[in-house]
């Protein structure tokens, strides 16, 4: 079978070369093009880093990243500890709620918070009604709003990693510290937290990179001086202005380089600091303590506070979705189904496209991801680790970078971008790691001797795969499939560069509705619809994968 | 001609040589055990026989058919049954389906399959459990399912990879005898891998002791215990007192030598291998604890009597261990019956020249 494996590897590499390596290299090459002379050089980069505006953008993004990381850490550490260590009722519900933002589209949060925290949003109006304030407070327009919205969106990555870390630490490490006389905070800061650095680091890097990726939140909040937003505006709106277009491309490459390097650095750090090998087996539950009544009520208040913030997103969007003309009132007064009628009956293309493109991407994902997982886990084909590496890197790649590179690569020489198949192909390339991780880990958990036993019993490789491996992998793979679908369904950063008239998906529809300043309710209704669809898919996962918790875990494997 | 012949088998994993050009012959109907510490290459050898590993060199001939030299024969085509260390019972299939999986691949009628399954289930003592899922079975029962699955299609060869190592001690001992009598009754040629010397001695007709990819010694349990090929074998199987020293004189026309050891100038010893017995060669004079005789008064023997003091003693129920200090060398002595002597008291040891062997 070795030759068969090599052929498979060669084919998969070909796919990766065509859909990932080729477009990304075109992007990099393009960034070195000097349009005035038609030659090549560092000119664009020099210009970019000399221009005070772009330098300011760069600095802003770094600052935002640091603030978001700081906020999520400060709020995330206690939250993770409470979830992992305290015995309390409703643990599953709270965990699910706190992790919810992972699966909600980022833009859903922005819209909901604009409605709720805006200048004449629900909160300001309520406060003014009660007479606590005279003039509306600016809750979200500005850096502080950005930090708040992005932090809430990224909080799950810190909480997930850390709470798993807190659970998985071998209790004997902490017991040893206790015996030595360190208790409470001292033990936490000297033993527990340091042992969790790898799990923290894995989440922290994703949090830090988010402001380098998220162009939409700043744009909607009217704060465009950040790398991704500037790239988007320069490329999408000013493509006729060659200078701005190239500055946009450079900004994309710079963000991508930063994302990839930090991601690799963190991965290296995680590998270096892995302590898990030091301990023997741990109990599945880890150390769970019964806190005092005071601490416990404090913990509840804290969890409820975060949970409410998260819940605001679907609630506010739901209110907006079922109403019209909701302005200058704390709550809507005119209820209607008109928004949904418009979406589902007047322009059903959006929903149809979303399902079609994500569905096709999903089929590509399974057809490609399962063989890759097989190669990586079960064979010694040369180059398989590199394949894994390249695909994993896609996690760190900003969506904008993929969108722009597809646009550059598949426009003239290979005019793929003129056909709608480009949409599912781009979604497939961008979201593949989600499925691969899941297939990979289920393959790892599948004991090879189960397959060997089948071969010894007289079954061939193909039969063994379908009779033994696939049924046993199915659970993990299905969770991966649904996660992949959810993520593809929400994708906007790449799609926004590639769509043409008639190819709009739901997220693009949301953006366009907001952008054209049309009825806000329609955008809210679309976002609400997406949340509902996501929720149904999550329910499916929890049915197969055992609990919403595990379902959400899948996402955190990224 | 042996039923399974292993010629010059060589297998490496990257830079680590797992199996180093071994030769092995297994007779028809024989149960041969590959015994050795972890990493000695015993499991790799077994997996090569099964076809789950592809060796770099050598050949394996099963019932006259080469498995490697005339093209690699896939595991599915080798006609073997195998029991895995962790059972590898498929969790998504009921016991019955686990067992008949291989039978279904052959052209056998449904009725025949059912009968055969019932037979085997009865044989391993699982009748009545065919509709259970593996998760509803105990470890011992899962082990029996794995055994039934391996036996069901009457394989030419049965391979067992540490099949009992995941069970608790009591069950392990019980199943040893059960497997032995079952396999013997069916007359299947089998290869058994274990690191447990007691298990190997109970279960096998012959034992092949392996160390770092080599077969060090092949023989019956008794041969290996009584006449170990070298220090490694003697140390791995049973307990042995090793006294490092040097041959000083070879007695003509006998297979006895005098050796100088760490605690005495002259000790009369038996040689098992005359090549090691040249004067001046570094050797270990070795004796099993149960072969050392203990006396309170100086015994009548002319040679090999030494005076020592009891350093400590340990009571193990059916026997006692005395650790006797002779000129700063501790000799372990196994005493079958209770002796009143206490730590610090003096004793005489007689190291019987017939039992005191020279090992390299």
Interface residues (C-beta under 8 A of the other chain):
Chain A: X447 X449 X450 X452 X453 X454 X455 X456 X457 X458 X459 X460 X463 X467 X468 X471 X472
Chain B: X50 X51 X52 X74 X75 X76 X77 X78 X80 X81 X82 X84 X85 X86 X88 X90 X91 X92 X101 X102 X105 X106 X146 X149 X150 X153 X159
